[in-house]
C-alpha cells in the first residue's frame, strides 16, 4: 500500500511536469520562439513515463521544427532540434530504450547534416564517403548506456527518500495543535530520508 502510494506520487509529478513542459513549448512555438520551443520539447521528452503521450508529441514537433529550420536554411538550428530529440530519449533509457524510432530518425538526419556541413573538417574530407559515414555513425552509436544495477538503486533511493519524508510528516506531526510533535519518530524517518537521498545521489553519479 505504501509503495503504491509513493509510486502514484512520483507518476503524478512526472505527468504534471511533462504536460507543463509540452504546453509551454507549444506556446513558445506559437510565438515564433523556435529555439526556446525546441528546448522545451526536449524537456518534455525527459519527463518520461511508459504510455505517456507527451514524449511522442514533443518528438513530432522537434522533427517539424528541424524541417522548418532546414527549409529556412538554418542548418545549425535543425541540428539543435535533432540533438534535443536524440538526447531527450537517450536520457530516459534504463534497461531498454524508449522512443527508439525517434532516436534512429534523429541519428540518421544528424549524420547527414554532419557529413554535408561544408564548414566541418571532421571526419577528414580526404576519406572516401563511405568511410566518413561509418565514422560518424560509430560516434553516434557510442551512447554510454547506464549500468542497470545503479539505475535500480536510483529508483530505490528515490522511493526511500520520498516515502520516509512522507512517513515523518504522517507519523511525527500531530493533526491537533494541542498534541506534541513526536520528535523521535520524525528523527528516525528523517534519517531514513537522508539515507535514501544519499543513495539516490550516489546512483545518479555512477549510473
MITORZA-826747 format. One record per residue: residue number from 1; x, y, z of N, C-alpha, C in turn. Coordinates in nm, 4 decimals, decimal comma. Example, Ala and Ser with C-alpha at 12.3 -4.5 7.8 and 13.67 -1.06 7.14 Angstrom:
- lumro|nu|nv|nw|cau|cav|caw|cu|cv|cw
- 1|1,3190|-0,5690|0,7800|1,2300|-0,4500|0,7800|1,3200|-0,3300|0,7800
- 2|1,2850|-0,2250|0,7080|1,3670|-0,1060|0,7140|1,2900|0,0030|0,7870
END
This chain:
- lumro|nu|nv|nw|cau|cav|caw|cu|cv|cw
- 1|0,0829|-0,1201|0,0000|0,0000|0,0000|0,0000|0,0874|0,1266|0,0000
- 2|0,1872|0,1234|0,0864|0,2764|0,2383|0,0966|0,3539|0,2592|-0,0336
- 3|0,4064|0,1478|-0,0902|0,4806|0,1583|-0,2162|0,3906|0,2073|-0,3289
- 4|0,2649|0,1629|-0,3269|0,1690|0,2073|-0,4285|0,1456|0,3576|-0,4175
- 5|0,1366|0,4053|-0,2949|0,1178|0,5498|-0,2729|0,2363|0,6285|-0,3265
- 6|0,3581|0,5830|-0,2931|0,4792|0,6509|-0,3396|0,4871|0,6519|-0,4915
- 7|0,4515|0,5377|-0,5523|0,4545|0,5276|-0,6986|0,3564|0,6242|-0,7625
- 8|0,2364|0,6355|-0,7027|0,1359|0,7278|-0,7555|0,1828|0,8726|-0,7453
- 9|0,2494|0,9054|-0,6356|0,3002|1,0418|-0,6193|0,4032|1,0739|-0,7268
- 10|0,4960|0,9801|-0,7473|0,6001|1,0004|-0,8484|0,5389|1,0136|-0,9877
- 11|0,4465|0,9235|-1,0203|0,3835|0,9257|-1,1529|0,3063|1,0556|-1,1750
- 12|0,2343|1,0994|-1,0705|0,1575|1,2232|-1,0828|0,2493|1,3423|-1,1082
- 13|0,3619|1,3442|-1,0413|0,4578|1,4539|-1,0604|0,5136|1,4535|-1,2023
- 14|0,5466|1,3349|-1,2539|0,6013|1,3248|-1,3897|0,4980|1,3689|-1,4922
- 15|0,3749|1,3221|-1,4758|0,2683|1,3589|-1,5699|0,2464|1,5095|-1,5700
- 16|0,2415|1,5684|-1,4519|0,2207|1,7136|-1,4419|0,3362|1,7899|-1,5064
- 17|0,4590|1,7494|-1,4758|0,5769|1,8184|-1,5300|0,5834|1,8056|-1,6817
- 18|0,5569|1,6841|-1,7316|0,5614|1,6618|-1,8767|0,4567|1,7460|-1,9485
- 19|0,3358|1,7490|-1,8951|0,2280|1,8274|-1,9569|0,2608|1,9761|-1,9552
- 20|0,3184|2,0234|-1,8443|0,3544|2,1650|-1,8331|0,4622|2,2024|-1,9344
- 21|0,5637|2,1167|-1,9476|0,6716|2,1445|-2,0430|0,6191|2,1459|-2,1859
- 22|0,5318|2,0517|-2,2177|0,4770|2,0441|-2,3535|0,3902|2,1660|-2,3826
- 23|0,3084|2,2039|-2,2876|0,2217|2,3206|-2,3063|0,3041|2,4481|-2,3240
- 24|0,4079|2,4646|-2,2420|0,4938|2,5831|-2,2533|0,5648|2,5874|-2,3878
- 25|0,6129|2,4708|-2,4340|0,6829|2,4652|-2,5623|0,5894|2,5020|-2,6772
- 26|0,4656|2,4571|-2,6699|0,3696|2,4908|-2,7752|0,3406|2,6408|-2,7782
- 27|0,3331|2,7012|-2,6604|0,3111|2,8452|-2,6546|0,4293|2,9201|-2,7155
- 28|0,5500|2,8758|-2,6835|0,6698|2,9382|-2,7392|0,6733|2,9229|-2,8910
- 29|0,6359|2,8055|-2,9387|0,6341|2,7839|-3,0833|0,5316|2,8748|-3,1493
- 30|0,4157|2,8902|-3,0835|0,3138|2,9787|-3,1373|0,3576|3,1232|-3,1443
- 31|0,4518|3,1615|-3,0575|0,5051|3,2973|-3,0572|0,6230|3,3134|-3,1530
- 32|0,6598|3,2054|-3,2195|0,7718|3,2119|-3,3125|0,9070|3,2041|-3,2460
- 33|0,9125|3,1597|-3,1218|1,0398|3,1456|-3,0493|1,0858|3,0009|-3,0653
- 34|1,1349|2,9729|-3,1859|1,1610|2,8351|-3,2269|1,2673|2,7668|-3,1412
- 35|1,3759|2,8342|-3,1129|1,4857|2,7723|-3,0380|1,4416|2,7373|-2,8957
- 36|1,3734|2,8293|-2,8302|1,3251|2,8031|-2,6949|1,2202|2,6928|-2,6942
- 37|1,1376|2,6908|-2,7980|1,0361|2,5855|-2,8082|1,1021|2,4485|-2,8216
- 38|1,2083|2,4409|-2,9019|1,2787|2,3138|-2,9188|1,3361|2,2647|-2,7869
- 39|1,3937|2,3558|-2,7086|1,4471|2,3185|-2,5774|1,3353|2,2704|-2,4861
- 40|1,2192|2,3345|-2,4947|1,1049|2,2928|-2,4137|1,0532|2,1554|-2,4520
- 41|1,0512|2,1264|-2,5807|1,0080|1,9935|-2,6256|1,1074|1,8877|-2,5775
- 42|1,2364|1,9214|-2,5798|1,3356|1,8278|-2,5279|1,3131|1,7988|-2,3811
- 43|1,2773|1,9024|-2,3036|1,2493|1,8843|-2,1611|1,1263|1,7965|-2,1405
- 44|1,0260|1,8117|-2,2262|0,9047|1,7302|-2,2151|0,9362|1,5828|-2,2389
- 45|1,0251|1,5543|-2,3333|1,0635|1,4155|-2,3594|1,1304|1,3548|-2,2369
- 46|1,2106|1,4347|-2,1669|1,2835|1,3839|-2,0497|1,1916|1,3527|-1,9322
- 47|1,0704|1,4075|-1,9323|0,9709|1,3729|-1,8297|0,8975|1,2482|-1,8779
- 48|0,9660|1,1341|-1,8729|0,9149|1,0123|-1,9370|0,8393|0,9224|-1,8398
- 49|0,7318|0,8672|-1,8892|0,6554|0,7650|-1,8182|0,5984|0,6720|-1,9242
- 50|0,6144|0,5397|-1,9087|0,5618|0,4475|-2,0110|0,4141|0,4732|-2,0399
- 51|0,3827|0,4844|-2,1677|0,2442|0,5054|-2,2088|0,2026|0,6515|-2,2153
- 52|0,2850|0,7418|-2,1619|0,2521|0,8843|-2,1640|0,2741|0,9405|-2,3045
- 53|0,1781|1,0155|-2,3544|0,1848|1,0623|-2,4927|0,2647|1,1887|-2,5160
- 54|0,3134|1,2520|-2,4093|0,3859|1,3784|-2,4274|0,5175|1,3601|-2,5020
- 55|0,5879|1,2499|-2,4768|0,7157|1,2253|-2,5438|0,7019|1,2172|-2,6945
- 56|0,6151|1,1296|-2,7455|0,5952|1,1237|-2,8903|0,5447|1,2550|-2,9491
- 57|0,4547|1,3236|-2,8776|0,4027|1,4515|-2,9286|0,5142|1,5547|-2,9399
- 58|0,5987|1,5621|-2,8369|0,7119|1,6562|-2,8403|0,8108|1,6175|-2,9493
- 59|0,8297|1,4886|-2,9706|0,9235|1,4412|-3,0728|0,8783|1,4816|-3,2128
- 60|0,7500|1,4680|-3,2380|0,6980|1,5063|-3,3694|0,7173|1,6558|-3,3938
- 61|0,6997|1,7363|-3,2889|0,7201|1,8798|-3,3043|0,8672|1,9132|-3,3289
- 62|0,9578|1,8415|-3,2638|1,1003|1,8646|-3,2865|1,1390|1,8315|-3,4305
- 63|1,0836|1,7239|-3,4838|1,1106|1,6901|-3,6234|1,0550|1,7981|-3,7168
- 64|0,9364|1,8491|-3,6817|0,8768|1,9548|-3,7636|0,9595|2,0830|-3,7557
- 65|1,0088|2,1165|-3,6366|1,0924|2,2353|-3,6216|1,2255|2,2189|-3,6952
- 66|1,2777|2,0960|-3,6950|1,4006|2,0692|-3,7692|1,3777|2,0895|-3,9187
- 67|1,2664|2,0377|-3,9692|1,2328|2,0563|-4,1112|1,2170|2,2047|-4,1442
- 68|1,1526|2,2782|-4,0548|1,1320|2,4214|-4,0765|1,2663|2,4939|-4,0836
- 69|1,3569|2,4572|-3,9928|1,4888|2,5217|-3,9914|1,5660|2,4927|-4,1192
- 70|1,5567|2,3692|-4,1676|1,6266|2,3336|-4,2907|1,5684|2,4096|-4,4097
- 71|1,4360|2,4244|-4,4112|1,3719|2,4974|-4,5204|1,4156|2,6429|-4,5230
- 72|1,4384|2,6994|-4,4039|1,4812|2,8391|-4,3953|1,6326|2,8547|-4,4065
- 73|1,7022|2,7424|-4,4251|1,8471|2,7475|-4,4441|1,9287|2,7552|-4,3170
- 74|1,8671|2,7256|-4,2029|1,9377|2,7315|-4,0744|1,9746|2,5895|-4,0304
- 75|2,0868|2,5397|-4,0825|2,1283|2,4027|-4,0526|2,1650|2,3851|-3,9055
- 76|2,2177|2,4896|-3,8426|2,2560|2,4801|-3,7015|2,1339|2,4591|-3,6131
- 77|2,0257|2,5314|-3,6438|1,9035|2,5152|-3,5642|1,8413|2,3780|-3,5897
- 78|1,8470|2,3309|-3,7126|1,7961|2,1975|-3,7441|1,8724|2,0920|-3,6648
- 79|2,0028|2,1099|-3,6578|2,0851|2,0153|-3,5816|2,0518|2,0220|-3,4332
- 80|2,0273|2,1426|-3,3815|1,9908|2,1572|-3,2404|1,8621|2,0804|-3,2102
- 81|1,7639|2,0924|-3,2968|1,6357|2,0219|-3,2763|1,6567|1,8712|-3,2736
- 82|1,7378|1,8215|-3,3655|1,7634|1,6781|-3,3721|1,8439|1,6301|-3,2523
- 83|1,9359|1,7124|-3,2053|2,0134|1,6748|-3,0869|1,9260|1,6727|-2,9621
- 84|1,8306|1,7660|-2,9535|1,7360|1,7648|-2,8420|1,6503|1,6384|-2,8462
- 85|1,6085|1,6005|-2,9651|1,5280|1,4798|-2,9824|1,6064|1,3560|-2,9394
- 86|1,7274|1,3442|-2,9883|1,8103|1,2272|-2,9569|1,8479|1,2229|-2,8094
- 87|1,8998|1,3326|-2,7578|1,9459|1,3332|-2,6187|1,8294|1,3195|-2,5209
- 88|1,7123|1,3711|-2,5590|1,5959|1,3584|-2,4716|1,5583|1,2134|-2,4470
- 89|1,5540|1,1357|-2,5545|1,5185|0,9939|-2,5392|1,6323|0,9136|-2,4770
- 90|1,7562|0,9469|-2,5102|1,8681|0,8741|-2,4501|1,8754|0,8990|-2,2998
- 91|1,8293|1,0157|-2,2556|1,8350|1,0487|-2,1134|1,7405|0,9633|-2,0294
- 92|1,6388|0,9027|-2,0903|1,5404|0,8260|-2,0127|1,5569|0,6753|-2,0327
- 93|1,6649|0,6330|-2,0977|1,6844|0,4895|-2,1163|1,7319|0,4273|-1,9856
- 94|1,6963|0,3013|-1,9659|1,7424|0,2270|-1,8476|1,7771|0,0858|-1,8928
- 95|1,6884|-0,0097|-1,8651|1,7122|-0,1445|-1,9144|1,6640|-0,1599|-2,0589
- 96|1,5957|-0,0614|-2,1104|1,5543|-0,0603|-2,2507|1,5558|0,0850|-2,2990
- 97|1,5438|0,1019|-2,4307|1,5478|0,2344|-2,4898|1,4088|0,2750|-2,5387
- 98|1,3394|0,3623|-2,4656|1,2110|0,4124|-2,5166|1,2347|0,5024|-2,6382
- 99|1,1320|0,5159|-2,7207|1,1406|0,6071|-2,8339|1,2495|0,5729|-2,9335
- 100|1,2764|0,4448|-2,9523|1,3864|0,4044|-3,0395|1,3704|0,4576|-3,1814
- 101|1,2479|0,4619|-3,2321|1,2295|0,5081|-3,3709|1,2667|0,6557|-3,3848
- 102|1,2429|0,7337|-3,2802|1,2810|0,8747|-3,2850|1,4325|0,8896|-3,2748
- 103|1,4953|0,8059|-3,1928|1,6413|0,8090|-3,1811|1,7045|0,7747|-3,3159
- 104|1,6528|0,6700|-3,3799|1,7054|0,6277|-3,5099|1,6897|0,7374|-3,6148
- 105|1,5707|0,7980|-3,6201|1,5461|0,9056|-3,7161|1,6391|1,0232|-3,6918
- 106|1,6555|1,0614|-3,5633|1,7432|1,1737|-3,5297|1,8870|1,1450|-3,5696
- 107|1,9335|1,0239|-3,5435|2,0719|0,9896|-3,5761|2,0952|0,9864|-3,7267
- 108|1,9986|0,9378|-3,8016|2,0131|0,9358|-3,9479|2,0233|1,0782|-4,0032
- 109|1,9370|1,1666|-3,9535|1,9379|1,3046|-4,0025|2,0619|1,3799|-3,9538
- 110|2,1030|1,3536|-3,8299|2,2235|1,4179|-3,7776|2,3472|1,3766|-3,8575
- 111|2,3551|1,2489|-3,8887|2,4691|1,2005|-3,9669|2,4745|1,2706|-4,1021
- 112|2,3583|1,2859|-4,1641|2,3532|1,3530|-4,2937|2,3970|1,4993|-4,2824
- 113|2,3495|1,5679|-4,1781|2,3872|1,7083|-4,1583|2,5370|1,7233|-4,1322
- 114|2,5916|1,6341|-4,0512|2,7338|1,6408|-4,0174|2,8211|1,6158|-4,1393
- 115|2,7804|1,5239|-4,2234|2,8597|1,4901|-4,3411|2,8494|1,5973|-4,4496
- 116|2,7338|1,6660|-4,4552|2,7121|1,7641|-4,5611|2,7546|1,9049|-4,5213
- 117|2,7862|1,9254|-4,3950|2,8236|2,0589|-4,3483|2,9550|2,1030|-4,4140
- 118|2,9520|2,2072|-4,4981|3,0750|2,2494|-4,5681|3,1786|2,3119|-4,4748
- 119|3,1365|2,3497|-4,3537|3,2309|2,4121|-4,2598|3,3115|2,3091|-4,1817
- 120|3,2637|2,1851|-4,1808|3,3276|2,0833|-4,0983|3,4438|2,0134|-4,1673
- 121|3,5451|1,9845|-4,0890|3,6600|1,9085|-4,1406|3,6702|1,7711|-4,0751
- 122|3,5653|1,7332|-4,0027|3,5607|1,6018|-3,9407|3,4329|1,5312|-3,9846
- 123|3,4504|1,4059|-4,0234|3,5752|1,3308|-4,0491|3,6515|1,3901|-4,1684
- 124|3,7757|1,3529|-4,1755|3,8648|1,4056|-4,2793|3,7989|1,3926|-4,4169
- 125|3,7903|1,5054|-4,4883|3,7245|1,5051|-4,6187|3,8040|1,4300|-4,7251
- 126|3,9269|1,3960|-4,6934|4,0067|1,3183|-4,7881|3,9652|1,1721|-4,7889
- 127|3,8917|1,1303|-4,6876|3,8482|0,9910|-4,6781|3,7325|0,9650|-4,7741
- 128|3,7158|0,8410|-4,8162|3,6014|0,8063|-4,9012|3,4693|0,8337|-4,8274
- 129|3,3631|0,8689|-4,8999|3,2341|0,8993|-4,8366|3,1839|0,7875|-4,7456
- 130|3,2015|0,6635|-4,7869|3,1521|0,5517|-4,7050|3,2266|0,5433|-4,5723
- 131|3,3568|0,5733|-4,5761|3,4365|0,5687|-4,4529|3,4006|0,6843|-4,3610
- 132|3,3772|0,8012|-4,4180|3,3363|0,9157|-4,3370|3,2023|0,8876|-4,2698
- 133|3,1095|0,8284|-4,3451|2,9782|0,7955|-4,2894|2,9903|0,6933|-4,1773
- 134|3,0781|0,5956|-4,1935|3,0962|0,4928|-4,0915|3,1518|0,5529|-3,9622
- 135|3,2404|0,6508|-3,9740|3,2986|0,7163|-3,8561|3,1907|0,7919|-3,7787
- 136|3,1092|0,8674|-3,8512|3,0032|0,9450|-3,7865|2,9021|0,8524|-3,7189
- 137|2,8620|0,7490|-3,7901|2,7652|0,6551|-3,7333|2,8224|0,5833|-3,6113
- 138|2,9519|0,5557|-3,6143|3,0152|0,4910|-3,5000|3,0150|0,5797|-3,3773
- 139|3,0397|0,7092|-3,3975|3,0373|0,8034|-3,2847|2,8964|0,8152|-3,2272
- 140|2,7960|0,8233|-3,3139|2,6584|0,8337|-3,2674|2,6143|0,7073|-3,1928
- 141|2,6733|0,5945|-3,2291|2,6359|0,4679|-3,1644|2,6962|0,4529|-3,0243
- 142|2,7970|0,5345|-2,9921|2,8608|0,5273|-2,8600|2,7770|0,6062|-2,7597
- 143|2,6787|0,5405|-2,7028|2,5814|0,6098|-2,6185|2,6136|0,6040|-2,4697
- 144|2,7030|0,5164|-2,4292|2,7345|0,5067|-2,2873|2,6139|0,4669|-2,2047
- 145|2,5542|0,3529|-2,2354|2,4341|0,3088|-2,1653|2,4575|0,2978|-2,0153
- 146|2,3577|0,3345|-1,9346|2,3740|0,3309|-1,7894|2,3812|0,1885|-1,7359
- 147|2,4447|0,1725|-1,6187|2,4524|0,0422|-1,5527|2,3176|0,0101|-1,4894
- 148|2,2631|-0,1067|-1,5222|2,1301|-0,1444|-1,4757|2,1222|-0,1448|-1,3229
- 149|2,2254|-0,1980|-1,2575|2,2246|-0,2045|-1,1116|2,2116|-0,0682|-1,0469
- 150|2,2869|0,0287|-1,0976|2,2798|0,1637|-1,0420|2,1461|0,2288|-1,0713
- 151|2,0883|0,1979|-1,1861|1,9563|0,2515|-1,2186|1,8529|0,2008|-1,1184
- 152|1,8597|0,0722|-1,0850|1,7671|0,0163|-0,9866|1,7878|0,0797|-0,8495
- 153|1,9134|0,0984|-0,8107|1,9414|0,1630|-0,6828|1,8924|0,3084|-0,6824
- 154|1,8978|0,3722|-0,7963|1,8479|0,5085|-0,8071|1,6980|0,5120|-0,7741
- 155|1,6243|0,4157|-0,8316|1,4810|0,4089|-0,8050|1,4518|0,3782|-0,6591
- 156|1,5282|0,2859|-0,6017|1,5084|0,2509|-0,4606|1,5378|0,3710|-0,3707
- 157|1,6491|0,4387|-0,3969|1,6858|0,5554|-0,3178|1,5799|0,6637|-0,3240
- 158|1,5241|0,6852|-0,4443|1,4215|0,7883|-0,4592|1,2960|0,7530|-0,3805
- 159|1,2548|0,6263|-0,3874|1,1352|0,5840|-0,3152|1,1548|0,5924|-0,1640
- 160|1,2737|0,5524|-0,1168|1,3027|0,5625|0,0267|1,3016|0,7086|0,0706
- 161|1,3644|0,7924|-0,0072|1,3690|0,9358|0,0231|1,2280|0,9940|0,0323
- 162|1,1466|0,9686|-0,0699|1,0109|1,0219|-0,0735|0,9243|0,9598|0,0352
- 163|0,9336|0,8274|0,0491|0,8487|0,7587|0,1457|0,8808|0,7941|0,2895
- 164|1,0084|0,8003|0,3232|1,0481|0,8334|0,4602|1,0071|0,9760|0,4961
- 165|1,0168|1,0665|0,4003|0,9732|1,2044|0,4255|0,8237|1,2092|0,4537
- 166|0,7465|1,1337|0,3738|0,6019|1,1299|0,3945|0,5668|1,0689|0,5302
- 167|0,6373|0,9637|0,5691|0,6102|0,8995|0,6979|0,6508|0,9878|0,8156
- 168|0,7583|1,0636|0,7988|0,7987|1,1559|0,9051|0,6894|1,2576|0,9338
- 169|0,6263|1,3042|0,8266|0,5168|1,4012|0,8438|0,3914|1,3329|0,8967
- 170|0,3616|1,2170|0,8415|0,2384|1,1454|0,8741|0,2381|1,0971|1,0196
- 171|0,3481|1,0366|1,0628|0,3535|0,9780|1,1964|0,4075|1,0735|1,3027
- 172|0,4885|1,1708|1,2617|0,5527|1,2559|1,3613|0,4841|1,3875|1,3890
- 173|0,4137|1,4414|1,2896|0,3481|1,5709|1,3070|0,2025|1,5483|1,3465
- 174|0,1593|1,6009|1,4610|0,0219|1,5766|1,5072|-0,0809|1,6489|1,4221
- 175|-0,1996|1,5942|1,4203|-0,3093|1,6566|1,3455|-0,3811|1,7628|1,4285
- 176|-0,3580|1,7577|1,5614|-0,4211|1,8558|1,6501|-0,3142|1,9452|1,7115
- 177|-0,3404|2,0755|1,7221|-0,2396|2,1687|1,7731|-0,2004|2,1467|1,9179
- 178|-0,2867|2,0786|1,9957|-0,2554|2,0577|2,1373|-0,1727|1,9314|2,1612
- 179|-0,1426|1,8570|2,0545|-0,0599|1,7369|2,0663|0,0848|1,7713|2,0310
- 180|0,1811|1,7143|2,1028|0,3211|1,7467|2,0749|0,3738|1,6747|1,9500
- 181|0,4746|1,7339|1,8897|0,5428|1,6695|1,7769|0,6226|1,5500|1,8300
- 182|0,6137|1,4383|1,7622|0,6884|1,3187|1,8021|0,8279|1,3254|1,7389
- 183|0,9156|1,3975|1,8069|1,0463|1,4254|1,7501|1,1293|1,2997|1,7272
- 184|1,1125|1,2011|1,8127|1,1900|1,0781|1,7949|1,1530|1,0091|1,6639
- 185|1,0238|1,0018|1,6381|0,9767|0,9399|1,5139|1,0193|1,0238|1,3928
- 186|1,0053|1,1563|1,4059|1,0472|1,2451|1,2972|1,1955|1,2259|1,2670
- 187|1,2772|1,2171|1,3745|1,4206|1,1989|1,3556|1,4549|1,0677|1,2882
- 188|1,3836|0,9604|1,3265|1,4113|0,8293|1,2670|1,3810|0,8289|1,1181
- 189|1,2634|0,8806|1,0818|1,2269|0,8818|0,9404|1,3089|0,9840|0,8621
- 190|1,3476|1,0930|0,9267|1,4321|1,1915|0,8596|1,5685|1,1311|0,8265
- 191|1,6214|1,0490|0,9184|1,7492|0,9815|0,8924|1,7364|0,8872|0,7734
- 192|1,6225|0,8161|0,7682|1,5995|0,7257|0,6549|1,5877|0,8040|0,5245
- 193|1,5214|0,9209|0,5312|1,5061|1,0041|0,4113|1,6415|1,0531|0,3616
- 194|1,7282|1,0944|0,4538|1,8620|1,1389|0,4162|1,9403|1,0244|0,3534
- 195|1,9263|0,9047|0,4125|1,9937|0,7883|0,3562|1,9465|0,7576|0,2153
- 196|1,8149|0,7655|0,1940|1,7612|0,7433|0,0600|1,8094|0,8468|-0,0391
- 197|1,8165|0,9719|0,0056|1,8642|1,0804|-0,0811|2,0104|1,0599|-0,1194
- 198|2,0927|1,0210|-0,0220|2,2339|0,9966|-0,0494|2,2521|0,8782|-0,1443
- 199|2,1694|0,7735|-0,1252|2,1754|0,6596|-0,2156|2,1380|0,7004|-0,3569
- 200|2,0361|0,7852|-0,3684|1,9935|0,8344|-0,4998|2,1048|0,9140|-0,5661
- 201|2,1699|1,0034|-0,4898|2,2800|1,0823|-0,5450|2,3947|0,9930|-0,5912
- 202|2,4279|0,8933|-0,5088|2,5357|0,8016|-0,5448|2,5031|0,7264|-0,6725
- 203|2,3791|0,6799|-0,6839|2,3380|0,6052|-0,8025|2,3393|0,6934|-0,9264
- 204|2,2932|0,8182|-0,9122|2,2936|0,9122|-1,0253|2,4372|0,9361|-1,0744
- 205|2,5290|0,9489|-0,9801|2,6684|0,9746|-1,0164|2,7342|0,8573|-1,0862
- 206|2,6885|0,7358|-1,0577|2,7545|0,6161|-1,1118|2,6763|0,5473|-1,2239
- 207|2,5509|0,5871|-1,2431|2,4697|0,5201|-1,3454|2,5186|0,5547|-1,4851
END
